[in-house]
């Protein structure tokens, strides 16, 4: 079984890492893949460029064997769709897509959402105190109450994992930095250092080291 946590990671924070670790232990698998959503279309465009978000994701995972960073969508042209990534990864073993409960409600609006149940299971990452609420179950999926039952079918199961999330959000981190605050307690040390050195998420910071973020991303491609 292979588990994937997708996200814009704008920036990647300790809440992401906690959720990935929690899922890895619950599923009993050697690692969880954190997949960068390079060019998402179902939400506002990320503030940091693709290359900066990829660098931060690599920094956050490079010293933890149980977490892997994937740039699968970085090299694919055009919009980043979950269904395409699942299609690329499908085959050989069941796929588990890790998803927050808030994002679960948006699944019907995803590109080719009707195909998802044939490609993966959903493990819903719940915050503390939310487990008693019945989750939304997208079409084609079936709620299971025993995590081990996901192994009994190739795809289409939905399981809610309690206490998998922390009260941290990327928007909270960005807002704190924009206001001149210290967000180091919410981020991996190397990620905070990178953000500080590159001047990311600061209002009016259009240039870092003499070149704009957009120009730097173009050079790195």
Buried (B, 14 or more C-beta within 10 A) or exposed (E): EBBBBBBBBBBBBBBBBBBBBBBBEBBEBEBBBBBBBBBBEBEEEBBBBBBBBBBBBBBBBEEBEBBBBBBBBBEBEEBBBBBBBBBEBBEEEBBBBBBBBEBBEBBEEBBEBEBBBBBBBBBBBBBEEBBEEEBBBBEBBEEBEEBEEBBEEBBBBBBBBBBBBBEBBBEBBBEBBBEEEEBBEBBBEBBBEBBBEBBBBBEEBEEBEEEBBEBBBEEEE
